[in-house]
Amino acid sequence: MRALLNILFGAACGVVATVLVMTLLPSPSGGNGDEAGGGNARLAFDEDALAAMVTKELLSFPALSGVRAVSVTVQETGLVDVRLVTGPTTQSTFSVDPEIVDGRLKMELRAAAPGDLASFVGAAALLEIPLAARVEALADGFDYRLVAIQTTHHRLTLEVAVHD
């Protein structure tokens, strides 16, 4: 009976030791599943931060001086919807798709109602300019390449590989 008890105790200790080793040591595969692009820096922006960037960028577009409120929705599909409220019942909505073009961020205008304030050519620049400026600031003068864009959990995440 005593030998059986010692064997069970040894097995329990082995299981606990195995669990500890597996959780404390990094996996040999090199990372977890949500590391997409292999960059060495990430910038993540929630919807409120993106709305604040658009609000600040509106100052450089006199045609949009009547905008009272801005809201941004990051969709799981990859699109970013921007809503500009200009009056009690008036609003403009447009969608942009963040793309990687030659290692840089490019916002493509995907949907805007014709005649809306948002249908003007610079609508995508309301997000592209401030986001590109933040990526440039992150690189701090070094050469960089945008390697991945993720739109999950109502966040826009840019993964950047900065090189010497």
MODELLER restraints for C-alpha pairs under 7 A, 6 or more apart:
rsr = mdl.restraints
at = mdl.atoms
rsr.add(forms.Gaussian(group=physical.xy_distance, feature=features.Distance(at['CA:36:A'], at['CA:148:A']), mean=6.49, stdev=0.5))
rsr.add(forms.Gaussian(group=physical.xy_distance, feature=features.Distance(at['CA:37:A'], at['CA:147:A']), mean=5.30, stdev=0.5))
rsr.add(forms.Gaussian(group=physical.xy_distance, feature=features.Distance(at['CA:37:A'], at['CA:148:A']), mean=4.92, stdev=0.5))
rsr.add(forms.Gaussian(group=physical.xy_distance, feature=features.Distance(at['CA:37:A'], at['CA:159:A']), mean=6.69, stdev=0.5))
rsr.add(forms.Gaussian(group=physical.xy_distance, feature=features.Distance(at['CA:39:A'], at['CA:147:A']), mean=6.26, stdev=0.5))
rsr.add(forms.Gaussian(group=physical.xy_distance, feature=features.Distance(at['CA:39:A'], at['CA:159:A']), mean=5.54, stdev=0.5))
rsr.add(forms.Gaussian(group=physical.xy_distance, feature=features.Distance(at['CA:39:A'], at['CA:160:A']), mean=4.88, stdev=0.5))
rsr.add(forms.Gaussian(group=physical.xy_distance, feature=features.Distance(at['CA:39:A'], at['CA:161:A']), mean=4.11, stdev=0.5))
rsr.add(forms.Gaussian(group=physical.xy_distance, feature=features.Distance(at['CA:40:A'], at['CA:160:A']), mean=6.20, stdev=0.5))
rsr.add(forms.Gaussian(group=physical.xy_distance, feature=features.Distance(at['CA:40:A'], at['CA:161:A']), mean=5.10, stdev=0.5))
rsr.add(forms.Gaussian(group=physical.xy_distance, feature=features.Distance(at['CA:40:A'], at['CA:162:A']), mean=6.64, stdev=0.5))
rsr.add(forms.Gaussian(group=physical.xy_distance, feature=features.Distance(at['CA:41:A'], at['CA:159:A']), mean=5.89, stdev=0.5))
rsr.add(forms.Gaussian(group=physical.xy_distance, feature=features.Distance(at['CA:41:A'], at['CA:160:A']), mean=5.20, stdev=0.5))
rsr.add(forms.Gaussian(group=physical.xy_distance, feature=features.Distance(at['CA:41:A'], at['CA:161:A']), mean=6.36, stdev=0.5))
rsr.add(forms.Gaussian(group=physical.xy_distance, feature=features.Distance(at['CA:42:A'], at['CA:157:A']), mean=6.75, stdev=0.5))
rsr.add(forms.Gaussian(group=physical.xy_distance, feature=features.Distance(at['CA:42:A'], at['CA:158:A']), mean=5.63, stdev=0.5))
rsr.add(forms.Gaussian(group=physical.xy_distance, feature=features.Distance(at['CA:42:A'], at['CA:159:A']), mean=4.47, stdev=0.5))
rsr.add(forms.Gaussian(group=physical.xy_distance, feature=features.Distance(at['CA:42:A'], at['CA:160:A']), mean=6.01, stdev=0.5))
rsr.add(forms.Gaussian(group=physical.xy_distance, feature=features.Distance(at['CA:43:A'], at['CA:157:A']), mean=5.55, stdev=0.5))
rsr.add(forms.Gaussian(group=physical.xy_distance, feature=features.Distance(at['CA:43:A'], at['CA:158:A']), mean=5.15, stdev=0.5))
rsr.add(forms.Gaussian(group=physical.xy_distance, feature=features.Distance(at['CA:43:A'], at['CA:159:A']), mean=6.49, stdev=0.5))
rsr.add(forms.Gaussian(group=physical.xy_distance, feature=features.Distance(at['CA:44:A'], at['CA:155:A']), mean=6.44, stdev=0.5))
rsr.add(forms.Gaussian(group=physical.xy_distance, feature=features.Distance(at['CA:44:A'], at['CA:156:A']), mean=5.68, stdev=0.5))
rsr.add(forms.Gaussian(group=physical.xy_distance, feature=features.Distance(at['CA:44:A'], at['CA:157:A']), mean=4.16, stdev=0.5))
rsr.add(forms.Gaussian(group=physical.xy_distance, feature=features.Distance(at['CA:44:A'], at['CA:158:A']), mean=6.34, stdev=0.5))
rsr.add(forms.Gaussian(group=physical.xy_distance, feature=features.Distance(at['CA:45:A'], at['CA:155:A']), mean=5.45, stdev=0.5))
rsr.add(forms.Gaussian(group=physical.xy_distance, feature=features.Distance(at['CA:45:A'], at['CA:156:A']), mean=5.21, stdev=0.5))
rsr.add(forms.Gaussian(group=physical.xy_distance, feature=features.Distance(at['CA:45:A'], at['CA:157:A']), mean=6.28, stdev=0.5))
rsr.add(forms.Gaussian(group=physical.xy_distance, feature=features.Distance(at['CA:46:A'], at['CA:154:A']), mean=6.18, stdev=0.5))
rsr.add(forms.Gaussian(group=physical.xy_distance, feature=features.Distance(at['CA:46:A'], at['CA:155:A']), mean=4.41, stdev=0.5))
rsr.add(forms.Gaussian(group=physical.xy_distance, feature=features.Distance(at['CA:46:A'], at['CA:156:A']), mean=6.41, stdev=0.5))
rsr.add(forms.Gaussian(group=physical.xy_distance, feature=features.Distance(at['CA:47:A'], at['CA:72:A']), mean=5.39, stdev=0.5))
rsr.add(forms.Gaussian(group=physical.xy_distance, feature=features.Distance(at['CA:47:A'], at['CA:73:A']), mean=5.93, stdev=0.5))
rsr.add(forms.Gaussian(group=physical.xy_distance, feature=features.Distance(at['CA:47:A'], at['CA:74:A']), mean=6.53, stdev=0.5))
rsr.add(forms.Gaussian(group=physical.xy_distance, feature=features.Distance(at['CA:47:A'], at['CA:154:A']), mean=6.39, stdev=0.5))
rsr.add(forms.Gaussian(group=physical.xy_distance, feature=features.Distance(at['CA:47:A'], at['CA:155:A']), mean=6.34, stdev=0.5))
rsr.add(forms.Gaussian(group=physical.xy_distance, feature=features.Distance(at['CA:50:A'], at['CA:72:A']), mean=6.53, stdev=0.5))
rsr.add(forms.Gaussian(group=physical.xy_distance, feature=features.Distance(at['CA:51:A'], at['CA:70:A']), mean=5.76, stdev=0.5))
rsr.add(forms.Gaussian(group=physical.xy_distance, feature=features.Distance(at['CA:51:A'], at['CA:71:A']), mean=5.40, stdev=0.5))
rsr.add(forms.Gaussian(group=physical.xy_distance, feature=features.Distance(at['CA:51:A'], at['CA:72:A']), mean=5.41, stdev=0.5))
rsr.add(forms.Gaussian(group=physical.xy_distance, feature=features.Distance(at['CA:53:A'], at['CA:130:A']), mean=6.37, stdev=0.5))
rsr.add(forms.Gaussian(group=physical.xy_distance, feature=features.Distance(at['CA:54:A'], at['CA:126:A']), mean=5.37, stdev=0.5))
rsr.add(forms.Gaussian(group=physical.xy_distance, feature=features.Distance(at['CA:54:A'], at['CA:127:A']), mean=5.97, stdev=0.5))
rsr.add(forms.Gaussian(group=physical.xy_distance, feature=features.Distance(at['CA:55:A'], at['CA:70:A']), mean=6.44, stdev=0.5))
rsr.add(forms.Gaussian(group=physical.xy_distance, feature=features.Distance(at['CA:57:A'], at['CA:126:A']), mean=5.78, stdev=0.5))
rsr.add(forms.Gaussian(group=physical.xy_distance, feature=features.Distance(at['CA:58:A'], at['CA:64:A']), mean=6.39, stdev=0.5))
rsr.add(forms.Gaussian(group=physical.xy_distance, feature=features.Distance(at['CA:58:A'], at['CA:65:A']), mean=6.98, stdev=0.5))
rsr.add(forms.Gaussian(group=physical.xy_distance, feature=features.Distance(at['CA:58:A'], at['CA:126:A']), mean=6.94, stdev=0.5))
rsr.add(forms.Gaussian(group=physical.xy_distance, feature=features.Distance(at['CA:59:A'], at['CA:65:A']), mean=6.99, stdev=0.5))
rsr.add(forms.Gaussian(group=physical.xy_distance, feature=features.Distance(at['CA:66:A'], at['CA:86:A']), mean=5.66, stdev=0.5))
rsr.add(forms.Gaussian(group=physical.xy_distance, feature=features.Distance(at['CA:67:A'], at['CA:84:A']), mean=6.15, stdev=0.5))
rsr.add(forms.Gaussian(group=physical.xy_distance, feature=features.Distance(at['CA:67:A'], at['CA:85:A']), mean=5.66, stdev=0.5))
rsr.add(forms.Gaussian(group=physical.xy_distance, feature=features.Distance(at['CA:67:A'], at['CA:86:A']), mean=4.36, stdev=0.5))
rsr.add(forms.Gaussian(group=physical.xy_distance, feature=features.Distance(at['CA:68:A'], at['CA:85:A']), mean=5.60, stdev=0.5))
rsr.add(forms.Gaussian(group=physical.xy_distance, feature=features.Distance(at['CA:68:A'], at['CA:86:A']), mean=5.33, stdev=0.5))
rsr.add(forms.Gaussian(group=physical.xy_distance, feature=features.Distance(at['CA:69:A'], at['CA:84:A']), mean=6.00, stdev=0.5))
rsr.add(forms.Gaussian(group=physical.xy_distance, feature=features.Distance(at['CA:69:A'], at['CA:85:A']), mean=5.07, stdev=0.5))
rsr.add(forms.Gaussian(group=physical.xy_distance, feature=features.Distance(at['CA:70:A'], at['CA:83:A']), mean=5.69, stdev=0.5))
rsr.add(forms.Gaussian(group=physical.xy_distance, feature=features.Distance(at['CA:70:A'], at['CA:84:A']), mean=4.83, stdev=0.5))
rsr.add(forms.Gaussian(group=physical.xy_distance, feature=features.Distance(at['CA:70:A'], at['CA:85:A']), mean=6.30, stdev=0.5))
rsr.add(forms.Gaussian(group=physical.xy_distance, feature=features.Distance(at['CA:71:A'], at['CA:82:A']), mean=5.93, stdev=0.5))
rsr.add(forms.Gaussian(group=physical.xy_distance, feature=features.Distance(at['CA:71:A'], at['CA:83:A']), mean=5.22, stdev=0.5))
rsr.add(forms.Gaussian(group=physical.xy_distance, feature=features.Distance(at['CA:71:A'], at['CA:84:A']), mean=6.82, stdev=0.5))
rsr.add(forms.Gaussian(group=physical.xy_distance, feature=features.Distance(at['CA:72:A'], at['CA:80:A']), mean=6.96, stdev=0.5))
rsr.add(forms.Gaussian(group=physical.xy_distance, feature=features.Distance(at['CA:72:A'], at['CA:81:A']), mean=5.61, stdev=0.5))
rsr.add(forms.Gaussian(group=physical.xy_distance, feature=features.Distance(at['CA:72:A'], at['CA:82:A']), mean=4.61, stdev=0.5))
rsr.add(forms.Gaussian(group=physical.xy_distance, feature=features.Distance(at['CA:72:A'], at['CA:83:A']), mean=6.30, stdev=0.5))
rsr.add(forms.Gaussian(group=physical.xy_distance, feature=features.Distance(at['CA:73:A'], at['CA:80:A']), mean=5.81, stdev=0.5))
rsr.add(forms.Gaussian(group=physical.xy_distance, feature=features.Distance(at['CA:73:A'], at['CA:81:A']), mean=5.07, stdev=0.5))
rsr.add(forms.Gaussian(group=physical.xy_distance, feature=features.Distance(at['CA:73:A'], at['CA:82:A']), mean=6.60, stdev=0.5))
rsr.add(forms.Gaussian(group=physical.xy_distance, feature=features.Distance(at['CA:73:A'], at['CA:154:A']), mean=6.94, stdev=0.5))
rsr.add(forms.Gaussian(group=physical.xy_distance, feature=features.Distance(at['CA:74:A'], at['CA:80:A']), mean=4.64, stdev=0.5))
rsr.add(forms.Gaussian(group=physical.xy_distance, feature=features.Distance(at['CA:74:A'], at['CA:81:A']), mean=6.42, stdev=0.5))
rsr.add(forms.Gaussian(group=physical.xy_distance, feature=features.Distance(at['CA:74:A'], at['CA:151:A']), mean=6.45, stdev=0.5))
rsr.add(forms.Gaussian(group=physical.xy_distance, feature=features.Distance(at['CA:74:A'], at['CA:154:A']), mean=4.96, stdev=0.5))
rsr.add(forms.Gaussian(group=physical.xy_distance, feature=features.Distance(at['CA:74:A'], at['CA:155:A']), mean=6.18, stdev=0.5))
rsr.add(forms.Gaussian(group=physical.xy_distance, feature=features.Distance(at['CA:74:A'], at['CA:156:A']), mean=6.78, stdev=0.5))
rsr.add(forms.Gaussian(group=physical.xy_distance, feature=features.Distance(at['CA:75:A'], at['CA:151:A']), mean=6.59, stdev=0.5))
rsr.add(forms.Gaussian(group=physical.xy_distance, feature=features.Distance(at['CA:75:A'], at['CA:154:A']), mean=6.61, stdev=0.5))
rsr.add(forms.Gaussian(group=physical.xy_distance, feature=features.Distance(at['CA:76:A'], at['CA:151:A']), mean=5.58, stdev=0.5))
rsr.add(forms.Gaussian(group=physical.xy_distance, feature=features.Distance(at['CA:76:A'], at['CA:152:A']), mean=5.51, stdev=0.5))
rsr.add(forms.Gaussian(group=physical.xy_distance, feature=features.Distance(at['CA:78:A'], at['CA:97:A']), mean=6.41, stdev=0.5))
rsr.add(forms.Gaussian(group=physical.xy_distance, feature=features.Distance(at['CA:78:A'], at['CA:151:A']), mean=5.44, stdev=0.5))
rsr.add(forms.Gaussian(group=physical.xy_distance, feature=features.Distance(at['CA:79:A'], at['CA:95:A']), mean=6.26, stdev=0.5))
rsr.add(forms.Gaussian(group=physical.xy_distance, feature=features.Distance(at['CA:79:A'], at['CA:96:A']), mean=5.73, stdev=0.5))
rsr.add(forms.Gaussian(group=physical.xy_distance, feature=features.Distance(at['CA:79:A'], at['CA:97:A']), mean=4.80, stdev=0.5))
rsr.add(forms.Gaussian(group=physical.xy_distance, feature=features.Distance(at['CA:80:A'], at['CA:95:A']), mean=5.50, stdev=0.5))
rsr.add(forms.Gaussian(group=physical.xy_distance, feature=features.Distance(at['CA:80:A'], at['CA:96:A']), mean=5.30, stdev=0.5))
rsr.add(forms.Gaussian(group=physical.xy_distance, feature=features.Distance(at['CA:80:A'], at['CA:97:A']), mean=6.29, stdev=0.5))
rsr.add(forms.Gaussian(group=physical.xy_distance, feature=features.Distance(at['CA:81:A'], at['CA:93:A']), mean=6.98, stdev=0.5))
rsr.add(forms.Gaussian(group=physical.xy_distance, feature=features.Distance(at['CA:81:A'], at['CA:94:A']), mean=5.79, stdev=0.5))
rsr.add(forms.Gaussian(group=physical.xy_distance, feature=features.Distance(at['CA:81:A'], at['CA:95:A']), mean=4.34, stdev=0.5))
rsr.add(forms.Gaussian(group=physical.xy_distance, feature=features.Distance(at['CA:81:A'], at['CA:96:A']), mean=6.50, stdev=0.5))
rsr.add(forms.Gaussian(group=physical.xy_distance, feature=features.Distance(at['CA:82:A'], at['CA:93:A']), mean=5.62, stdev=0.5))
rsr.add(forms.Gaussian(group=physical.xy_distance, feature=features.Distance(at['CA:82:A'], at['CA:94:A']), mean=5.47, stdev=0.5))
rsr.add(forms.Gaussian(group=physical.xy_distance, feature=features.Distance(at['CA:82:A'], at['CA:95:A']), mean=6.18, stdev=0.5))
rsr.add(forms.Gaussian(group=physical.xy_distance, feature=features.Distance(at['CA:83:A'], at['CA:91:A']), mean=6.83, stdev=0.5))
rsr.add(forms.Gaussian(group=physical.xy_distance, feature=features.Distance(at['CA:83:A'], at['CA:92:A']), mean=5.69, stdev=0.5))
rsr.add(forms.Gaussian(group=physical.xy_distance, feature=features.Distance(at['CA:83:A'], at['CA:93:A']), mean=4.36, stdev=0.5))
rsr.add(forms.Gaussian(group=physical.xy_distance, feature=features.Distance(at['CA:83:A'], at['CA:94:A']), mean=6.66, stdev=0.5))
rsr.add(forms.Gaussian(group=physical.xy_distance, feature=features.Distance(at['CA:84:A'], at['CA:91:A']), mean=5.51, stdev=0.5))
rsr.add(forms.Gaussian(group=physical.xy_distance, feature=features.Distance(at['CA:84:A'], at['CA:92:A']), mean=5.09, stdev=0.5))
rsr.add(forms.Gaussian(group=physical.xy_distance, feature=features.Distance(at['CA:84:A'], at['CA:93:A']), mean=6.24, stdev=0.5))
rsr.add(forms.Gaussian(group=physical.xy_distance, feature=features.Distance(at['CA:85:A'], at['CA:91:A']), mean=4.31, stdev=0.5))
rsr.add(forms.Gaussian(group=physical.xy_distance, feature=features.Distance(at['CA:85:A'], at['CA:92:A']), mean=6.47, stdev=0.5))
rsr.add(forms.Gaussian(group=physical.xy_distance, feature=features.Distance(at['CA:92:A'], at['CA:116:A']), mean=5.77, stdev=0.5))
rsr.add(forms.Gaussian(group=physical.xy_distance, feature=features.Distance(at['CA:92:A'], at['CA:117:A']), mean=6.11, stdev=0.5))
rsr.add(forms.Gaussian(group=physical.xy_distance, feature=features.Distance(at['CA:92:A'], at['CA:118:A']), mean=5.81, stdev=0.5))
rsr.add(forms.Gaussian(group=physical.xy_distance, feature=features.Distance(at['CA:93:A'], at['CA:112:A']), mean=6.31, stdev=0.5))
rsr.add(forms.Gaussian(group=physical.xy_distance, feature=features.Distance(at['CA:93:A'], at['CA:118:A']), mean=6.42, stdev=0.5))
rsr.add(forms.Gaussian(group=physical.xy_distance, feature=features.Distance(at['CA:94:A'], at['CA:111:A']), mean=5.35, stdev=0.5))
rsr.add(forms.Gaussian(group=physical.xy_distance, feature=features.Distance(at['CA:94:A'], at['CA:112:A']), mean=4.44, stdev=0.5))
rsr.add(forms.Gaussian(group=physical.xy_distance, feature=features.Distance(at['CA:94:A'], at['CA:118:A']), mean=5.98, stdev=0.5))
rsr.add(forms.Gaussian(group=physical.xy_distance, feature=features.Distance(at['CA:95:A'], at['CA:109:A']), mean=6.11, stdev=0.5))
rsr.add(forms.Gaussian(group=physical.xy_distance, feature=features.Distance(at['CA:95:A'], at['CA:110:A']), mean=5.42, stdev=0.5))
rsr.add(forms.Gaussian(group=physical.xy_distance, feature=features.Distance(at['CA:95:A'], at['CA:111:A']), mean=5.02, stdev=0.5))
rsr.add(forms.Gaussian(group=physical.xy_distance, feature=features.Distance(at['CA:95:A'], at['CA:112:A']), mean=6.65, stdev=0.5))
rsr.add(forms.Gaussian(group=physical.xy_distance, feature=features.Distance(at['CA:96:A'], at['CA:107:A']), mean=5.91, stdev=0.5))
rsr.add(forms.Gaussian(group=physical.xy_distance, feature=features.Distance(at['CA:96:A'], at['CA:108:A']), mean=5.32, stdev=0.5))
rsr.add(forms.Gaussian(group=physical.xy_distance, feature=features.Distance(at['CA:96:A'], at['CA:109:A']), mean=4.51, stdev=0.5))
rsr.add(forms.Gaussian(group=physical.xy_distance, feature=features.Distance(at['CA:96:A'], at['CA:110:A']), mean=5.30, stdev=0.5))
rsr.add(forms.Gaussian(group=physical.xy_distance, feature=features.Distance(at['CA:96:A'], at['CA:124:A']), mean=6.21, stdev=0.5))
rsr.add(forms.Gaussian(group=physical.xy_distance, feature=features.Distance(at['CA:97:A'], at['CA:107:A']), mean=5.56, stdev=0.5))
rsr.add(forms.Gaussian(group=physical.xy_distance, feature=features.Distance(at['CA:97:A'], at['CA:108:A']), mean=5.10, stdev=0.5))
rsr.add(forms.Gaussian(group=physical.xy_distance, feature=features.Distance(at['CA:97:A'], at['CA:109:A']), mean=6.51, stdev=0.5))
rsr.add(forms.Gaussian(group=physical.xy_distance, feature=features.Distance(at['CA:97:A'], at['CA:110:A']), mean=6.47, stdev=0.5))
rsr.add(forms.Gaussian(group=physical.xy_distance, feature=features.Distance(at['CA:98:A'], at['CA:105:A']), mean=6.80, stdev=0.5))
rsr.add(forms.Gaussian(group=physical.xy_distance, feature=features.Distance(at['CA:98:A'], at['CA:106:A']), mean=5.90, stdev=0.5))
rsr.add(forms.Gaussian(group=physical.xy_distance, feature=features.Distance(at['CA:98:A'], at['CA:107:A']), mean=4.56, stdev=0.5))
rsr.add(forms.Gaussian(group=physical.xy_distance, feature=features.Distance(at['CA:98:A'], at['CA:108:A']), mean=6.38, stdev=0.5))
rsr.add(forms.Gaussian(group=physical.xy_distance, feature=features.Distance(at['CA:99:A'], at['CA:105:A']), mean=5.95, stdev=0.5))
rsr.add(forms.Gaussian(group=physical.xy_distance, feature=features.Distance(at['CA:99:A'], at['CA:106:A']), mean=5.13, stdev=0.5))
rsr.add(forms.Gaussian(group=physical.xy_distance, feature=features.Distance(at['CA:99:A'], at['CA:107:A']), mean=6.00, stdev=0.5))
rsr.add(forms.Gaussian(group=physical.xy_distance, feature=features.Distance(at['CA:100:A'], at['CA:106:A']), mean=6.00, stdev=0.5))
rsr.add(forms.Gaussian(group=physical.xy_distance, feature=features.Distance(at['CA:100:A'], at['CA:146:A']), mean=6.71, stdev=0.5))
rsr.add(forms.Gaussian(group=physical.xy_distance, feature=features.Distance(at['CA:103:A'], at['CA:145:A']), mean=4.49, stdev=0.5))
rsr.add(forms.Gaussian(group=physical.xy_distance, feature=features.Distance(at['CA:103:A'], at['CA:146:A']), mean=4.73, stdev=0.5))
rsr.add(forms.Gaussian(group=physical.xy_distance, feature=features.Distance(at['CA:103:A'], at['CA:147:A']), mean=6.61, stdev=0.5))
rsr.add(forms.Gaussian(group=physical.xy_distance, feature=features.Distance(at['CA:104:A'], at['CA:145:A']), mean=6.39, stdev=0.5))
rsr.add(forms.Gaussian(group=physical.xy_distance, feature=features.Distance(at['CA:104:A'], at['CA:146:A']), mean=5.49, stdev=0.5))
rsr.add(forms.Gaussian(group=physical.xy_distance, feature=features.Distance(at['CA:105:A'], at['CA:132:A']), mean=6.43, stdev=0.5))
rsr.add(forms.Gaussian(group=physical.xy_distance, feature=features.Distance(at['CA:105:A'], at['CA:146:A']), mean=6.89, stdev=0.5))
rsr.add(forms.Gaussian(group=physical.xy_distance, feature=features.Distance(at['CA:106:A'], at['CA:128:A']), mean=6.49, stdev=0.5))
rsr.add(forms.Gaussian(group=physical.xy_distance, feature=features.Distance(at['CA:107:A'], at['CA:124:A']), mean=5.55, stdev=0.5))
rsr.add(forms.Gaussian(group=physical.xy_distance, feature=features.Distance(at['CA:107:A'], at['CA:128:A']), mean=5.66, stdev=0.5))
rsr.add(forms.Gaussian(group=physical.xy_distance, feature=features.Distance(at['CA:108:A'], at['CA:124:A']), mean=6.31, stdev=0.5))
rsr.add(forms.Gaussian(group=physical.xy_distance, feature=features.Distance(at['CA:109:A'], at['CA:124:A']), mean=5.59, stdev=0.5))
rsr.add(forms.Gaussian(group=physical.xy_distance, feature=features.Distance(at['CA:112:A'], at['CA:118:A']), mean=6.18, stdev=0.5))
rsr.add(forms.Gaussian(group=physical.xy_distance, feature=features.Distance(at['CA:112:A'], at['CA:119:A']), mean=5.30, stdev=0.5))
rsr.add(forms.Gaussian(group=physical.xy_distance, feature=features.Distance(at['CA:113:A'], at['CA:119:A']), mean=6.38, stdev=0.5))
rsr.add(forms.Gaussian(group=physical.xy_distance, feature=features.Distance(at['CA:139:A'], at['CA:162:A']), mean=6.06, stdev=0.5))
rsr.add(forms.Gaussian(group=physical.xy_distance, feature=features.Distance(at['CA:142:A'], at['CA:162:A']), mean=6.57, stdev=0.5))
rsr.add(forms.Gaussian(group=physical.xy_distance, feature=features.Distance(at['CA:142:A'], at['CA:163:A']), mean=6.26, stdev=0.5))
rsr.add(forms.Gaussian(group=physical.xy_distance, feature=features.Distance(at['CA:142:A'], at['CA:164:A']), mean=5.96, stdev=0.5))
rsr.add(forms.Gaussian(group=physical.xy_distance, feature=features.Distance(at['CA:143:A'], at['CA:162:A']), mean=6.01, stdev=0.5))
rsr.add(forms.Gaussian(group=physical.xy_distance, feature=features.Distance(at['CA:143:A'], at['CA:163:A']), mean=5.34, stdev=0.5))
rsr.add(forms.Gaussian(group=physical.xy_distance, feature=features.Distance(at['CA:143:A'], at['CA:164:A']), mean=6.54, stdev=0.5))
rsr.add(forms.Gaussian(group=physical.xy_distance, feature=features.Distance(at['CA:144:A'], at['CA:160:A']), mean=6.70, stdev=0.5))
rsr.add(forms.Gaussian(group=physical.xy_distance, feature=features.Distance(at['CA:144:A'], at['CA:161:A']), mean=5.53, stdev=0.5))
rsr.add(forms.Gaussian(group=physical.xy_distance, feature=features.Distance(at['CA:144:A'], at['CA:162:A']), mean=4.21, stdev=0.5))
rsr.add(forms.Gaussian(group=physical.xy_distance, feature=features.Distance(at['CA:144:A'], at['CA:163:A']), mean=5.68, stdev=0.5))
rsr.add(forms.Gaussian(group=physical.xy_distance, feature=features.Distance(at['CA:145:A'], at['CA:160:A']), mean=5.72, stdev=0.5))
rsr.add(forms.Gaussian(group=physical.xy_distance, feature=features.Distance(at['CA:145:A'], at['CA:161:A']), mean=5.23, stdev=0.5))
rsr.add(forms.Gaussian(group=physical.xy_distance, feature=features.Distance(at['CA:145:A'], at['CA:162:A']), mean=6.48, stdev=0.5))
rsr.add(forms.Gaussian(group=physical.xy_distance, feature=features.Distance(at['CA:146:A'], at['CA:159:A']), mean=6.03, stdev=0.5))
rsr.add(forms.Gaussian(group=physical.xy_distance, feature=features.Distance(at['CA:146:A'], at['CA:160:A']), mean=4.48, stdev=0.5))
rsr.add(forms.Gaussian(group=physical.xy_distance, feature=features.Distance(at['CA:146:A'], at['CA:161:A']), mean=6.30, stdev=0.5))
rsr.add(forms.Gaussian(group=physical.xy_distance, feature=features.Distance(at['CA:147:A'], at['CA:159:A']), mean=5.73, stdev=0.5))
rsr.add(forms.Gaussian(group=physical.xy_distance, feature=features.Distance(at['CA:147:A'], at['CA:160:A']), mean=5.61, stdev=0.5))
rsr.add(forms.Gaussian(group=physical.xy_distance, feature=features.Distance(at['CA:147:A'], at['CA:161:A']), mean=6.58, stdev=0.5))
rsr.add(forms.Gaussian(group=physical.xy_distance, feature=features.Distance(at['CA:148:A'], at['CA:158:A']), mean=6.02, stdev=0.5))
rsr.add(forms.Gaussian(group=physical.xy_distance, feature=features.Distance(at['CA:148:A'], at['CA:159:A']), mean=5.00, stdev=0.5))
rsr.add(forms.Gaussian(group=physical.xy_distance, feature=features.Distance(at['CA:149:A'], at['CA:157:A']), mean=5.70, stdev=0.5))
rsr.add(forms.Gaussian(group=physical.xy_distance, feature=features.Distance(at['CA:149:A'], at['CA:158:A']), mean=4.81, stdev=0.5))
rsr.add(forms.Gaussian(group=physical.xy_distance, feature=features.Distance(at['CA:149:A'], at['CA:159:A']), mean=6.27, stdev=0.5))
rsr.add(forms.Gaussian(group=physical.xy_distance, feature=features.Distance(at['CA:150:A'], at['CA:156:A']), mean=5.87, stdev=0.5))
rsr.add(forms.Gaussian(group=physical.xy_distance, feature=features.Distance(at['CA:150:A'], at['CA:157:A']), mean=5.01, stdev=0.5))
rsr.add(forms.Gaussian(group=physical.xy_distance, feature=features.Distance(at['CA:150:A'], at['CA:158:A']), mean=6.62, stdev=0.5))
rsr.add(forms.Gaussian(group=physical.xy_distance, feature=features.Distance(at['CA:151:A'], at['CA:157:A']), mean=6.33, stdev=0.5))
